[in-house]
Amino acid sequence: MTATPPDRLSIYPDSPFYDHDALSRGIGVRFNGQEKTNVEEYCLSEGWIRVAAGRAVDRNGRPMTLKLKGPVEVWFRDDAEKDTGAADPQVSSQEGKPS
């Protein structure tokens, strides 16, 4: 497994940029300083993301998308949880309390 996410990634299996291993690890995306959870595709080198545009769908039943350009940051979520120790928040909240 690599430590860096791919330059371009899509959530659709028929796309040439689909990577099951990377998606199973979980990808975090920050666009223009805000974390996004509705990203369908991104490209780091070109600086864009694709997000759903309302409830409209195309002829294949997929949501219509908007291509937004700006600074994009991506990371693996499982690496972020290991670094911060946020994998089990209940354990940290119970420490130091008398029984």
C-alpha positions as CSV (number, residue, x, y, z in Angstrom):
1,M,0.0,0.0,0.0
2,T,1.2,3.5,-0.8
3,A,1.3,6.4,1.6
4,T,-0.1,8.9,-0.9
5,P,-3.5,8.8,-2.5
6,P,-3.7,8.6,-6.3
7,D,-3.5,11.8,-8.4
8,R,-7.0,11.2,-9.9
9,L,-9.7,9.0,-8.5
10,S,-13.3,8.2,-9.4
11,I,-16.0,6.3,-7.4
12,Y,-17.5,4.6,-10.5
13,P,-16.1,1.1,-11.3
14,D,-16.3,1.6,-15.1
15,S,-14.0,4.6,-14.9
16,P,-10.3,4.1,-15.8
17,F,-9.5,6.1,-12.6
18,Y,-11.4,3.8,-10.3
19,D,-9.2,2.2,-7.5
20,H,-11.0,-0.2,-5.2
21,D,-8.0,-0.5,-2.8
22,A,-7.8,3.3,-2.3
23,L,-11.5,3.7,-1.9
24,S,-11.7,0.9,0.7
25,R,-9.1,2.7,2.8
26,G,-11.2,5.9,2.7
27,I,-10.3,9.1,1.1
28,G,-10.6,12.6,2.7
29,V,-11.0,15.6,0.4
30,R,-10.6,19.2,1.2
31,F,-11.6,21.7,-1.4
32,N,-11.0,25.5,-1.0
33,G,-10.3,24.9,2.7
34,Q,-13.5,22.9,3.4
35,E,-13.8,19.2,3.8
36,K,-16.2,17.7,1.3
37,T,-18.0,14.3,1.6
38,N,-19.9,14.4,-1.6
39,V,-17.0,14.2,-4.1
40,E,-17.5,11.7,-7.0
41,E,-14.2,12.3,-8.7
42,Y,-11.1,14.5,-8.2
43,C,-7.8,15.4,-9.9
44,L,-5.0,16.8,-7.8
45,S,-2.7,17.9,-10.7
46,E,-5.4,19.7,-12.5
47,G,-7.1,21.1,-9.4
48,W,-10.7,20.1,-9.7
49,I,-13.5,18.0,-8.1
50,R,-16.8,16.7,-9.4
51,V,-19.8,16.9,-7.1
52,A,-23.5,16.1,-7.6
53,A,-25.7,18.9,-8.9
54,G,-29.0,18.5,-7.1
55,R,-31.3,15.6,-7.9
56,A,-31.0,15.6,-11.7
57,V,-29.7,12.4,-13.2
58,D,-28.3,11.6,-16.6
59,R,-29.5,8.8,-19.0
60,N,-27.5,6.2,-17.1
61,G,-29.1,7.1,-13.8
62,R,-26.1,8.8,-12.3
63,P,-26.3,12.2,-10.8
64,M,-25.5,15.2,-13.0
65,T,-22.2,16.7,-11.8
66,L,-20.5,20.0,-11.5
67,K,-16.8,20.4,-12.1
68,L,-15.4,22.9,-9.5
69,K,-11.9,24.2,-9.9
70,G,-9.6,25.2,-7.0
71,P,-7.0,23.9,-4.5
72,V,-7.6,20.2,-3.7
73,E,-6.0,18.3,-0.8
74,V,-6.6,14.5,-0.3
75,W,-5.5,12.0,2.3
76,F,-6.2,8.5,3.4
77,R,-8.7,8.5,6.3
78,D,-7.3,5.3,7.9
79,D,-3.8,7.0,8.2
80,A,-5.4,10.1,9.8
81,E,-7.2,8.0,12.4
82,K,-3.9,6.3,13.3
83,D,-2.1,9.6,13.7
84,T,-4.7,11.2,15.9
85,G,-5.9,8.2,17.8
86,A,-9.5,8.9,16.9
87,A,-10.3,5.4,16.0
88,D,-12.1,4.7,19.3
89,P,-13.3,7.9,20.9
90,Q,-15.2,6.2,23.8
91,V,-11.9,4.8,25.2
92,S,-10.4,8.2,25.4
93,S,-13.5,9.7,27.0
94,Q,-13.6,7.1,29.8
95,E,-10.0,7.5,30.9
96,G,-9.5,9.4,34.1
97,K,-13.0,9.0,35.4
98,P,-13.6,7.2,38.7
99,S,-15.9,4.2,38.5
